[in-house]
Amino acid sequence: MYSKTNIFYIILIGVIILFNIDSAPSYYGSYHDDHHHQHYDRDHGAYSYSPHGTAQCFSGDSLIKLSNGVYKEIGNLQSGDEIITIDQSKIISTEMIMMLDKEISKEALFYTLRTDSGNEISLTEYHLIPIINPNGNENYLFAKQIKIGDYLLVLFNEKLNYSPVINITIEMKKGYYAPLTMKGTLLINNVLASCFANINNHHLAQYYMAPFRYYYQFGRFISLYDPFNINKTEGLYWTVNIMLYLARYFRLDALCL
């Protein structure tokens, strides 16, 4: 009943947003070029583009805390699950919408960040994660940009804390998932992370995902509890693939592929 024809409207709205460049938000931290939006390599002190596409996800062994206090493996998340996240220094709940990308059996290279609080999070290299910069503000960086001593936001003993990264390992892991939530963020093993990868601006990505949020809310309104069929879909979700294809032509400056 609700086939790909209905999801066509996601693409339509997405294209409208894509061309509405002047109204798109522009938030850039100290590690991004305000003019070119390029990737800043803190190892070499230079801006560069990555020529290859990468996975866009968290590792399959990640745990997600639901608003009822129960932990769920990331691969078992369902559309409509109420999960915990952090918004403006407050612990809140947000709804799981869909999986932007999902691979159960494939392997990927992950950056595993361990904090002084004992929390760990594994992300692919171009997945965004916020740190607290010296001014006390959030600044979203790619996982590969994180350095020892950078402060991550963690949930520790049911309270929000800032904890420094004390160890970084790069390892292959099997299975990866990219959940999309209403807020665009979520807690992975009680560490705050963005839902987005391969784009150099978290806020811009959240803006472009508006069609998915609208379609999800409409589906829930008419009692369609899994409008994106997340249990049947594996790989990069097809509408996301189309949006990335369009972005390569019209907003390449915002991508890191």
C-alpha positions as CSV (number, residue, x, y, z in Angstrom):
1,M,0.0,0.0,0.0
2,Y,2.8,2.4,0.9
3,S,5.3,1.5,-1.8
4,K,8.2,3.4,-3.3
5,T,5.7,5.6,-5.0
6,N,4.8,7.2,-1.7
7,I,8.5,7.7,-0.8
8,F,8.9,9.6,-4.0
9,Y,7.7,12.6,-2.1
10,I,10.8,12.3,0.1
11,I,12.9,12.8,-2.9
12,L,10.8,15.6,-4.2
13,I,11.0,17.5,-0.9
14,G,14.7,16.6,-0.7
15,V,15.4,18.2,-4.1
16,I,13.5,21.3,-3.1
17,I,15.6,21.6,0.0
18,L,18.8,20.8,-2.0
19,F,18.2,23.8,-4.2
20,N,17.1,26.1,-1.4
21,I,20.8,26.8,-0.6
22,D,20.3,30.3,0.8
23,S,18.1,29.2,3.6
24,A,20.2,26.2,4.6
25,P,21.8,26.6,8.0
26,S,25.5,27.2,8.2
27,Y,27.3,26.1,11.3
28,Y,31.0,25.5,11.1
29,G,33.4,24.9,13.9
30,S,37.0,25.9,14.3
31,Y,38.2,22.9,12.3
32,H,36.4,23.7,9.1
33,D,36.9,26.2,6.4
34,D,33.9,28.6,6.3
35,H,34.4,29.2,2.6
36,H,35.2,25.8,1.2
37,H,33.7,23.4,3.8
38,Q,36.6,21.1,3.4
39,H,37.9,18.4,5.6
40,Y,40.7,19.6,8.0
41,D,43.4,17.0,8.6
42,R,44.8,17.8,12.1
43,D,47.6,15.3,11.5
44,H,49.1,17.3,8.6
45,G,47.6,20.7,9.2
46,A,46.0,20.9,5.8
47,Y,42.6,20.7,4.1
48,S,41.9,17.7,1.8
49,Y,39.1,15.7,0.3
50,S,38.9,11.9,0.6
51,P,38.6,10.4,-2.9
52,H,36.9,7.2,-1.8
53,G,33.5,6.5,-0.3
54,T,33.4,4.9,3.2
55,A,30.9,3.2,5.4
56,Q,28.6,5.5,7.3
57,C,27.9,3.7,10.5
58,F,28.5,2.4,14.0
59,S,29.8,-1.1,14.8
60,G,27.4,-3.9,15.2
61,D,28.4,-4.5,18.9
62,S,27.1,-1.0,19.9
63,L,24.4,-0.7,22.6
64,I,21.6,1.8,22.6
65,K,19.8,2.9,25.8
66,L,16.1,3.2,25.5
67,S,14.1,5.7,27.4
68,N,12.8,2.9,29.7
69,G,16.4,2.2,30.8
70,V,16.7,-1.0,28.8
71,Y,19.7,-1.4,26.5
72,K,19.3,-2.7,23.0
73,E,21.8,-3.9,20.4
74,I,22.0,-1.4,17.5
75,G,20.9,-4.1,15.0
76,N,17.7,-4.8,16.9
77,L,16.4,-1.2,16.9
78,Q,12.9,-0.8,15.5
79,S,11.2,2.2,14.0
80,G,9.5,4.1,16.8
81,D,11.8,3.0,19.6
82,E,12.2,5.8,22.2
83,I,15.9,6.2,22.8
84,I,18.0,8.5,25.0
85,T,20.0,11.4,23.6
86,I,21.4,14.7,24.7
87,D,20.1,18.1,23.5
88,Q,21.5,21.4,24.7
89,S,23.0,19.8,27.8
90,K,19.7,18.0,28.7
91,I,19.0,14.3,28.7
92,I,16.0,13.7,26.5
93,S,14.3,11.0,24.5
94,T,14.1,10.8,20.7
95,E,12.4,8.4,18.3
96,M,14.2,6.0,16.0
97,I,13.1,6.7,12.4
98,M,15.0,4.3,10.1
99,M,18.4,2.8,9.2
100,L,20.2,5.0,6.7
101,D,22.7,2.2,6.2
102,K,22.8,-1.4,7.4
103,E,25.1,-4.3,6.7
104,I,24.8,-7.4,8.9
105,S,27.8,-9.5,7.7
106,K,30.2,-7.1,6.0
107,E,33.3,-5.8,7.7
108,A,34.4,-2.2,8.0
109,L,37.3,-0.3,9.5
110,F,36.4,1.5,12.8
111,Y,37.9,4.1,15.0
112,T,37.3,2.9,18.6
113,L,37.5,5.8,21.1
114,R,37.8,5.0,24.8
115,T,37.2,7.7,27.4
116,D,38.5,8.2,30.9
117,S,35.0,7.3,32.1
118,G,35.3,3.8,30.6
119,N,33.0,4.4,27.7
120,E,33.8,3.2,24.2
121,I,32.4,4.0,20.8
122,S,33.3,2.6,17.4
123,L,32.7,4.7,14.3
124,T,33.8,4.6,10.7
125,E,36.4,7.3,9.8
126,Y,34.0,9.9,8.4
127,H,31.3,9.6,11.0
128,L,30.6,12.8,12.9
129,I,30.9,13.0,16.7
130,P,30.8,16.1,18.9
131,I,33.6,17.2,21.2
132,I,33.7,20.0,23.7
133,N,36.1,22.7,22.4
134,P,38.1,25.1,24.7
135,N,35.2,27.6,24.6
136,G,32.8,25.0,26.1
137,N,30.8,24.6,22.8
138,E,30.1,21.5,20.8
139,N,32.1,21.0,17.7
140,Y,31.4,18.1,15.4
141,L,34.4,16.3,14.0
142,F,35.0,13.2,11.9
143,A,36.0,10.1,14.0
144,K,39.4,10.1,12.3
145,Q,40.0,13.7,13.5
146,I,39.6,12.9,17.2
147,K,42.7,13.1,19.3
148,I,43.8,11.9,22.7
149,G,42.6,14.5,25.2
150,D,39.5,15.6,23.2
151,Y,36.4,15.7,25.4
152,L,33.4,13.7,24.5
153,L,29.9,13.9,26.0
154,V,29.0,10.8,27.9
155,L,26.2,9.6,30.1
156,F,27.8,8.4,33.4
157,N,25.8,7.3,36.4
158,E,22.7,8.8,34.8
159,K,24.4,12.2,34.5
160,L,25.8,14.2,31.6
161,N,29.6,14.4,31.8
162,Y,32.5,15.5,29.6
163,S,35.2,12.8,29.5
164,P,38.6,13.0,27.7
165,V,39.6,10.4,25.1
166,I,42.4,8.3,26.6
167,N,42.8,5.6,23.8
168,I,42.1,5.3,20.1
169,T,42.4,2.0,18.2
170,I,41.7,1.3,14.5
171,E,40.2,-2.1,13.9
172,M,38.1,-4.2,11.6
173,K,34.7,-5.2,12.9
174,K,31.8,-7.2,11.4
175,G,28.4,-5.5,10.9
176,Y,27.6,-1.8,10.8
177,Y,24.5,0.3,11.2
178,A,23.5,4.0,10.8
179,P,20.3,4.8,12.8
180,L,18.5,8.0,12.0
181,T,16.6,9.7,14.9
182,M,14.3,12.7,15.1
183,K,17.0,14.7,16.8
184,G,19.8,13.6,14.5
185,T,21.8,12.4,17.5
186,L,21.9,9.3,19.8
187,L,23.9,7.7,22.5
188,I,26.2,4.8,21.5
189,N,27.4,2.9,24.6
190,N,26.4,6.1,26.4
191,V,28.6,8.4,24.2
192,L,26.9,11.1,22.2
193,A,27.3,10.9,18.5
194,S,25.7,12.3,15.3
195,C,23.6,10.1,13.1
196,F,25.5,11.4,10.0
197,A,28.6,10.6,8.1
198,N,30.4,11.7,4.9
199,I,29.1,15.3,5.3
200,N,31.1,17.9,7.0
201,N,28.3,19.7,8.8
202,H,26.0,18.0,11.3
203,H,23.4,20.7,11.3
204,L,23.3,20.8,7.5
205,A,22.7,17.0,7.4
206,Q,19.9,17.3,9.9
207,Y,18.4,20.0,7.7
208,Y,18.5,17.8,4.7
209,M,17.0,14.9,6.5
210,A,13.7,16.9,7.1
211,P,11.8,15.0,4.4
212,F,12.5,11.7,6.2
213,R,11.3,13.1,9.5
214,Y,8.1,14.5,7.9
215,Y,7.4,11.2,6.1
216,Y,8.0,9.3,9.3
217,Q,5.6,11.5,11.3
218,F,3.0,11.2,8.6
219,G,3.3,7.4,8.6
220,R,2.9,7.3,12.4
221,F,-0.1,9.6,12.2
222,I,-1.9,7.1,9.9
223,S,-0.7,4.1,12.0
224,L,2.0,3.0,9.6
225,Y,4.5,1.9,12.2
226,D,7.5,1.1,10.0
227,P,7.2,3.4,7.0
228,F,10.7,2.6,5.8
229,N,10.6,-1.2,6.2
230,I,13.9,-1.1,8.1
231,N,13.8,-4.8,8.9
232,K,13.7,-5.7,5.2
233,T,16.2,-3.2,4.0
234,E,20.0,-3.9,3.9
235,G,22.7,-1.6,2.5
236,L,22.5,2.1,2.0
237,Y,18.8,3.1,1.9
238,W,17.9,3.8,-1.7
239,T,16.5,7.3,-1.2
240,V,19.6,8.3,0.7
241,N,21.7,7.0,-2.2
242,I,19.7,9.3,-4.6
243,M,20.2,12.3,-2.4
244,L,23.9,11.6,-2.2
245,Y,24.0,11.3,-5.9
246,L,22.4,14.7,-6.3
247,A,24.6,16.3,-3.6
248,R,27.7,15.2,-5.6
249,Y,26.5,17.5,-8.4
250,F,25.0,20.4,-6.4
251,R,26.6,20.4,-2.9
252,L,29.9,18.6,-3.3
253,D,31.4,21.2,-1.0
254,A,29.4,19.7,1.9
255,L,30.5,16.1,1.3
256,C,33.5,14.1,2.3
257,L,33.5,10.9,0.2
